[in-house]
Amino acid sequence: MQVVILGAGMHGLVLGTVLARDGHDVTILERDPAPAPDPAASWATWERRGVPQFRQPHYLLARWRLEAEELVPELVAELAAAGAARVDPFRRLLGAPGVAPDPADARLVNLTARRPVVEAAAARVAARTPRLVVRRGVAVTGLRATTPRTAPVPHVSGVLTAGGEVVEADLVVDACGRRSPLPDWLAAIGAAAPAEERSGGRLVYASRHFRSDAMPEIRGGLLQHHDSLTVVTLPADNSTWSVALISHVEDTPMRALRDPARWHAALALYPLAAHWGEGEPLTGVDVMAVGEDRWRRLVVDGMPVVTGVVAVGDSWACTDPAFGRGLSIGLVQIRAVRDVLRQAEDDEPEKLVRRVDEATAATAEPLYRATAALDRHRQAELLADARGEPYEPDDPAWVVSKALVAGVATGDPVVARAYGAIANLLALPGEVLAAPGVLDRVLGAGAGAPRYPLPGATREELLAALA
């Protein structure tokens, strides 16, 4: 099969590598012209104007590592050679004296690096892959439709480029990311609109990158929720890391976090994270408004809106990057697409789109929906903090998620393992909590716990530090 992938980001590169190794002829078209450098030089030299989050905080979960070890083990080796960090966020708790060891804890180990380093490593692997061609500096402007009269919906047989070229394909894969123009391209060829759901998009990140001779100690978890602020501390490659202070866009006093001095004054209020600001700064305070959680489906009411096209990664569904789940969910979907294409019949384009849709819905969509629900609650909670209002939704899932955080704060190993499995997308919350005794242990840990169990500032103390 001749496959054309739009976008040489992480999802496009990994999917292209996987499909080419399965015997497909794959061409990846990337509009940014700059070639991928050596991973060691990527942070300093690589510009990716089409990826606004390219130098924002970045993290790869344990689920990503486990999927990558099976799908693209060469990428895991490439990342290790580039200085990617192996991180065990729960080692301090689960390795404490008196805690019985569990071999399954090895699943919680992450392999992570800054986004330019990860993408440069993926590009190196792709460049060594037979039957895979990456063409950079090629802007796609639309889809080429060659629809038989008997076809119920438009069929795509390639793409059009800004240079007037037609690139033919048996299958076009949209891996353009959050800003994918796919709905506009579909409308231009007469296709019905895909189904979409949107929510959130009300957060602002104020982030800095640092480096030192050694990585800071993980004391209170990498994602820490506090009154009016979320603190994210993310290890990366070569003794570098990032810290993001995340607030609600309507919380206007938090705009002071754009100033480095006030940013550090705020971070100092959180004793389990303050030491992450003690390294050598690599950046100033980078501010990014986060787009909404968005899900898109090309099958509506049981009928594909188009054939010859599928969407993967953030083009299909994107989530709040604070949870670090996007690349992991994307890799789960990539595995599903690969498996469908291994059984695909070239003369049944409608069946192919349906099967990709079904496989995505069965494997990746539950992970997306769990993440989007968590994000909606946290955004609403931050807004309530800014307004001085309580946040008490009638949602048992939110109660359980708060109890999980409280249980980890108390050092309960059973709750920590449950939280680790859920946060790393190793299983859905319902699967983890169905194990005998786990839900009771979680709810018991959360009973009577403060809304924000980790030590940190009240809103008044935070506002005073920012004043």
N, C-alpha and C positions, 0 to 999 in steps of 0.2 A: 504494500500500500504506500502511496505517495502522501506523506503527511507534511503540512505546512503549519508551523507553530508561530503565533504572533507574540513576540516578546521574549527577550533573552534574559529575563530575571530568573530567580531561583526555580520557580515552577516550570518555566519554559525549558530551561537547561536540563533539569533533572528528567522531565518527561521526555524530552528529545533524546537524551542518553539512553533511557530505558527502552524506548520504542525502537531506536536504531539497533540496539543489541538484540532485539526480537526479530530483526530482519526487515524492518520498514525503512524506506528511504525518507529521511527527515531533513527539512530545511527550516531553520529558525530565522525569522526576519525581525530585526531590532532597529528601531528608529534612531537611538543614540549612536553616534558614529564612533565614539572612543573605544578602541579595542581594550579587552580585559588585560590588565597588567599582571605581573607576578603577584601572588597574594601578599608578599612582604611589602610591596610598594603600593598596594591598592588604597590604603587609607590616605596616604599623602598625595597621590597623583590622580586617582580615578574620579572623574566627574560623570554622574548619571543624572542628567537634568530631568529625565522622565520619571525618576523615582524620588519623590520629595522626602521620603523617610530614609534615604540612603545612609545618612550619617547620624540618624537618630538612634536611641538605645535599641538594642537588638539582643535576642536570646533564642536558643534552640532547646526545646524541652526534651525530656527523656524519650517521649514517644517518637520524636523526630529521629533521635539517634538509633532507636531500635528498628524503625522502618528503613532508615538509610543503610544500616548494616546489612540488610537483606536485599534491598533494591539496588543500591549503588555503593558497595563497600569501598570502591576506589575513592569515592568522595570523602568517606570517613578517614581513610588513610591520608588523603591530601590535606584535610583540615588539621589532622594531628601534626603533620610535617610543617604546617604553616603556623603552629603555635597555639592552636585552639585549646581552650581550657576544659579539662574534665572536672565537673563540679558535682558534688554531692550535698545538696542543700540540707539534707536531714541527717548527715553523719554525726553532727554534734549532739543531736537528740537520741537517735537510734543506736549510736555507739556508746552511749553513756553507761557507766557502771550500773549493773543491776537490770539492764534491759536485755532480754533474751534475743540473741541474734536470729535473723530470718534471712535465708538465702535470697528471698524475693526482693530484699532491699537493694540488691545490685541493679534492679531495673530502674531505680530512681536516679541513677547517675546521668548527668547531662554532658553533652559535648557542644561547646558554644564558642562563638567568635563574633567580632563586629561584622556588620552586614557587608561592607566591601570585601572583607577577607573571605567570607563564606561564598559570595558570588564569584569572586576571582578563582577560588578553588574549584567551584562547579564548572566554570568556563574552561579551566585546564583539563578537567576530565572530559568534557564535551569535545574539546579540540583533538583528543586522542581517540575518539570513538569513530570507527568506520561507519559509513553510510549516513553520517550526520554533518551538515554544513550550517555554520552560523554566519549570516550575512548582516553586518552592522551598517548603520547609516541608511537603511531602507525603510522609508515611512509608508505604511499601508494606509490607503485612503478609503477603501471600501471593499465590498465583496463582489465577486463575479458570479452571477446567477445564470445557470443554463438549465432551465426548468422544463422538462417534458410536458406536453399539453395534458397528459393524463395524471400528472402529479398533483396531489391535493395541496401541497405547500411548496414554496420556492426551494430549489435545490442549489447549493453553492458548490462550484467546481474550481474555485481558486480565489485569489485576491488581486486587487488593483493597487499599484504603488504610485507615489507622487511623481516618479519618473516616467509614468505611462506604461510600465511593464505589467503584464499579466502573468502571475505565478500560479500555475495550475496545481490542483491537489485533489486527491480522493477524499481527504478529510482536512478541514481547517480547524485548528485548536486555538481558541482565544485565551491567551495567557498574558493579556495586556495589563492586568492588575486592577486596582481600585477605580482608576479613571478610564476603564475600557469604554470605547465608543460603540460597542457592539449593538446596543439598542438603536442608535441612529443608523448604523449600517444595515440592520435588518429592515428598518422602515424604508430605506432607500430602494430596496429590492422588492418591496411590497409584502413583506412578511408581517404577520401579526406581532404585537408587542409581547415580549416574554413576561412571565409572572415575576413580580418583584415585591419584596418586603423591606422596609427601611425603618430604623429606629436609632435613637441615641444621637451621637455626633455632637455632644455638648461638653467635651473635655478639652483642656489646654495642658500641654506638656511643657515644662521648663526643665531642660536637661543639660547636663555637662558630662564630658568624658575625662577620665583621669588615667594616669599610669604611675607605677612605682616599682620597686624591686620585688614586691610580693603582693599577692591579692589580699584585700581586706578579709577579715574573718566574717563568716556568716553567723549572725547572732540571733536575729529575730525573723528569719525568712526573707526571701527576696522581694516579696510583695507585701507591704505593710499598710493596712488601712488605719487612718486616724481621723479625728474630727476635722473636717473641711479639707483634708489633704490625703492623697495616697503617695507613699514613698516607695519607689522601685529602685532596687540596687542590683545591677546586672553584671556579673563577671564576663569577661571576654577573652580575647587572645593576648598572648605575650605580656601578661601582667597589666593589662588595661581593663577598664571597667567604665560603666556609666551609671549615673544617678538621675532619676526623673522625679520631679515633684509635680503631681497631677492634681488639678483643681477643676471646678465647674466653670464654664465660660461666663456664667452670670455672677460669679463671685468676684466682683470687681476689685476688692482689696488684694486679691492674689496676683493681680497684674504687677505688683511690686517685685515678684519673683524674677522678673526679667533683669533686675539689677544683681550682679554677682554678689555684692556684699550682703544684700538682703536675702538672697537665695541661701547663702551659707549661714546666715543668722537663723533662718527657718530650719535648715537641716540640723543645726546644732541642738534643736529642741527635742530630737528623737534619739534617745541614748543607744538604741540598738542599730541605728543607721548612721549616726553622726560621723563615725570614723571613716566612712566611705568618702567623705569630702576632704580627706587629709593628703591625697596624692597630688602629683603634678598635673595641673589642668591641661588638657589637650585642646579644649574649646572654651569659648565663652558660654553664656547661657543661650542655648538654642531653643526657640519657642515654636511649637507646632500645634495647630488646632486639629483635633482628630476627627476624621469623617465618621459617619454613622456605621452601625452594623447593617450590612446589606446582603440580601440573599436573592439570587436570580435563577429562574428555571426556564428552560427552553421547551418544556413540554407543558401545555396548558390544557386542562380538561381532557387529559389522555391523548392529546394530539400534538406532535412536534410543531412548533411555529416555523421551523426551517429544517432541512436536512443538509448533511455535509458539513455541519458546524457543531462543535461542543465547546463548553467553557470550563476552565479549570482554575484552581487557586482563587485569588482575590477577584478575578473576573466573574467567578461563580458566586463566591460568598466571602465577605471580609468582616473582620471583627476588630474590637479595640486592641491595639498592640500592647497595652499594659499587661495583658495576660500571656503574651508571648506564644499564642496558639496558632497563628495563621499558617506558618510553614509546616507545622505538624499536621494540621487538618488537610492542608494541600497535599502532603505526601501520602496520606491515607487515600485521598481521592485519586492521585496519580496511580497508585497500585490498582484501584478499581478500574480505571480507564485501561490500563495495560491488560488486565485480565479479560476485559470485554473484547479488546482488539485481538487477543489471541484466539478468540472464537468467532470473530466477525466474518460475515460473508459480504464481499465487495458489492454484490448486486442487490443488497437490501439496505439502502441508506436510512429509511425510516426506522427499521428494526435496530440499527446501530445507535441512533440517537436515543431511542427509547431505552435500550439496555444500559447505555451510559447514565442516563437519568435515573434508572432504577438502582443501579449499583451505587451511584453517588448518594441517593436518598437512603440507602441501607447502611452505608459505611461512614460517610463524612458528615451528612446533614445532622444526625443526632449530636455530634460534637459541636457543630456550629450553633445549634439551637440552645444547647446547654450554656455555651459561652455568651451568646447574645442575651439570654435571660439574666445571667449574673451581671453583665455589664449594665443592663437597664436598671437593675436594682441599685447598683453602686452609684450610677449617675444621679438617680433620684435621691439617694441618701446624701450625696455631696450637696445637692441643691437644697435639701432640707436643712443641712448643717449651716449653709450660708444664710438661710432665712431664720435660723433659730427655732426650727420646728422639729418635732419628733418624726422619725420615719418608722412606721410600724405597718407594713403591708400585710395583707391577709394571704400570705403565700408560704406554705410549709417548706418549700424548697429554700427560700431565703432564710428562714429560721434555722434550718439544718446547716446552711453554709456559714452562718454566723457562729453556730455552735462548734463547727469544725475548727474555725479560727481560734475560738476560745480554748478548745481542747488542746490544740498545738501549743498555745501560750502556756498552758499548765504543764507541758512536758509529757502528756499521756501518749505512750508509744502506739497504742492501738489507733487512736484518733490521728496521730501523725502519719501513720501508714495509709489510713483511709484518705486523708487530705492529700498526701503525696501522689497516690494513684489517680485521684480526680484531677488535681492541678496539672499533672503531667499527661493527661488524656489517655492514661493506660486503661481506664474503664470509665463508664458513665456513672454518675452518682448513684442511680438506682441499683446498679450491679454491685458497687462497693458496699452500699449500706444494707444489701440483702444478706450479707454474710451473718451467721448467727452471732448475736450479741453486739454487733458493731453500732447499729443505730441507737440502741439503748446507751451505749458507752458515749456516743457523740452527744446525744441530748442531755445526758447527765453532766457532761463536761460543760455544756453551755448553760445549764440551769443557773440562774442567778448571776451569770457573768456580766460584767459591764459591757456596754455596746462596743467600746473600743478597748479590748483587754491589754494591748501592748502599751508599755510606758511611752508617754509623749505629751505634747502640749494640748491644753484646752484651746478652744477657738480664741478666747480672749488673750491667752498668752501668745498665740500665733500672730494675732493682729498687732500686738504690742511689739513683737520682734520685727514686723514688717513696716512699722510706722516710721 
